[in-house]
Amino acid sequence: MSVIRNIGGVPLFSTVQEALAWAMAKGLTGYHTHGDGINLEKGYMGGVNHQQAAGTPLVNTPSNTPSGTSSTIVSGGY
């Protein structure tokens, strides 16, 4: 798996498929994105949002403030 970086201890992957595989292994569904593709490389994280993925709310600090974050719920076929 290609991990771009970790945000709040949760891996950010280079592909949707990797994020979905990670989510499935953790008993989660869907994925969301971090990064805007301009200032920060866009990546994919398992779980419909960061709170679900990390099990806690994301605390924004200068080193992990997400930019261009969005969520997608995907069901079945992954």
C-alpha positions in Angstrom: 0.0 0.0 0.0 1.2 3.5 -0.8 0.9 5.7 2.2 1.4 9.4 1.4 1.5 10.5 5.0 -0.4 10.0 8.3 -2.9 12.4 9.7 -3.8 12.0 13.3 -2.3 8.5 13.3 -4.4 7.4 10.3 -2.8 6.5 7.0 -3.6 8.6 3.9 -3.3 6.5 0.7 -2.6 7.3 -2.9 -5.6 5.4 -4.2 -9.3 4.9 -3.3 -8.9 1.1 -3.5 -6.2 1.2 -0.8 -8.3 3.4 1.5 -11.3 1.1 1.0 -9.2 -2.0 1.8 -7.9 -0.3 5.0 -11.5 0.7 5.9 -12.8 -2.8 5.4 -10.0 -4.3 7.6 -11.0 -1.9 10.3 -14.8 -2.7 10.0 -15.5 0.7 8.4 -17.0 1.7 5.1 -16.4 4.4 2.5 -13.6 6.9 2.2 -12.8 10.6 2.3 -10.1 12.8 0.9 -7.5 15.1 2.4 -5.4 17.7 0.4 -6.4 20.0 -2.4 -4.0 18.6 -5.0 -2.4 22.1 -5.2 -0.8 22.9 -1.8 -1.0 19.4 -0.5 -1.0 16.1 -2.4 -4.6 14.8 -2.5 -5.0 11.4 -0.8 -7.6 9.0 0.3 -8.4 7.8 3.8 -10.6 4.9 4.8 -13.9 5.8 6.6 -16.6 8.2 5.7 -14.9 11.0 7.7 -11.8 11.5 9.8 -13.7 11.1 13.0 -14.8 7.6 12.0 -11.3 6.7 10.7 -9.5 7.9 13.8 -12.2 7.1 16.4 -11.8 10.7 17.6 -12.4 14.2 16.2 -9.6 15.7 14.2 -7.9 18.4 16.2 -6.6 21.0 13.7 -3.0 22.0 14.3 -0.7 23.7 11.8 0.9 20.4 10.9 -2.4 18.4 10.2 -5.0 21.0 9.3 -6.9 19.3 6.4 -7.3 21.3 3.2 -9.9 20.4 0.6 -11.4 17.6 2.7 -14.5 15.7 1.4 -16.3 12.5 2.1 -17.8 9.7 -0.1 -19.8 6.8 1.1 -19.3 3.7 -1.0 -21.2 0.5 -0.5 -20.7 -2.9 -1.9 -18.2 -4.2 -4.5 -15.0 -3.4 -2.6 
